[in-house]
Amino acid sequence: MKRSERNQYQLAVAAFAVCVVLGLHSAQAQPPSFTEAMMTAAERSHYERTSTFNEVIEVLDALDSETDLMYRETLLLTREGRDVPIVVLANPAVSSPAQAEASGKPVIYIQANIHGGEVEGKEASLIAMRDILFGDKQHLLDNQILIFVPIYNADGNDALRENSRPNQELSPVMTGVRTAHGYDLNRDGMIVEAEETEALFSNVIQRWDPDLLVDLHTTNGTWHGNSLTYAPSYATAGDASTSKYTSEVMLPALKQSVKEKYNLDFDWYGGYDYRSWPPTELRTYHHAPRYLTNYMGLRNRMAILSETFSHDRFYKRVHTANVFVEEILEYTHRHGMTIQQINREADRRVAAASMGRQNGVQFSMVPREEPLDLLTYRYIPYQKPDGSTDFVRSAELVTIEGVLNYNRFEARKTALVPSSYIFSAAFSGLAAKLKAHGIRVETLKADTAFSGQQFLVHEVGKRTTVQNGHINSLLSGEFVDTTKTFSRGEYVVSMDGPLANLIFYLLEPESDDGFAYWNLFDAFLEEELSLSESAEYPIFKAL
Ligand SMILES: [Zn+2]
């Protein structure tokens, strides 16, 4: 859409908002294309408030009552009793994954509010749905199926308080909290402990199998100069093609289109140390698949992490998030079939990949080939009374050229890919965890001897940080080649399907984000190690 059209539409929306607020009924006023009930709490309050869970539902009800293109399901009933909606928009409407699949259209999934205090995506996705159903974005349903979860962490959103997001400059004053009952939902991609994650995996990721996940956040404070920063699903043990396309084709195109259409600066996610001004490198967060966007790459699907700039005012952050969502959907409107094709090819490649190759289990952050021009606020050095130097941030935006962009990861440790993993029937909890990921777990029909690799654990190395109540464990030890007989009824996980890379990352003993890392075997291993110098890792690799 041309910018002038967009502006006219926004003016119409703004005029309507003013009329609603002032109670005007002018004959000259442009007829509204939607009703007042379809406006978000943020819009109605002039961005002094963010929507509560009930207000999100009220807007969805208002949209739903005027369209046949919306279908709603329940994501989950939260601990506090909130019935969190999944909203499916399609034209013609679909009410089942089978209908979605039969349509042949790619499925795009927009998720907001996983961190309850980061409220922008929630408002922005409601506005996007309204634009798609009743505004100037109706073409976005021509050839794709859109799934929205506008309020993922519903309980966290409604734990409203002041100062839960100080970097958002208290706009809005009251926001929810990051976690759901103290649990950070965006660290749960592998161990799947929260009800929200279980529900997401079964009711969205496995049920609707989206080709692209967009996860909407707000940064925690770096004073770069962009309105929004982004990251792909980082390539680790997964097939690299999906991450490569996202980072080398899709994200650069989006960066360019938001600049051209809206004069907004979007760029790679990251932070730098202003105490070594001027910055020479920008560093991102982490590669681990416990972060949901990174998780998608292990399933041969694409993902985009979106982080609006926390220091912008609330209305700007919502506008920015809305622009990004709608531009992503414009992109998928044009290129959705390509995305779907790349994902399906990755499925086939992973399923057919031969055992015996090496794949990464631990990764290091490395710079991308292309350095970036970093837009940022300038920091100025000054001398403190004790003679030391500190820095004060100025209001001046500067571009620093040639900054190394640490937004890529390389394996620093690898392991052999087996044909299957086998473990004792005593580990039924492990089987259940695999099933939560949609992984097929079978049992042996007869006693069977396997040759392969047994990992001998020498030490359960405890990390120093605590996350979600875990002190993570990194195992050290060695693989030995051996033959082992397993009994009828014991578990087998075959590596001949499209989820092989996910299985590998979850089950490898030295994986930096697998089940061992999340303490699933600590009690077992520590007891064994109290009796002996080494302990057998409870999962055997058949080759
Ligand atoms: Zn966040």
Boltz pocket constraint, residues with backbone or C-beta under 6 A from the ligand:
constraints:
  - pocket:
      binder: B
      contacts: [[A, 115], [A, 118], [A, 216], [A, 217], [A, 218]]
      max_distance: 6.0
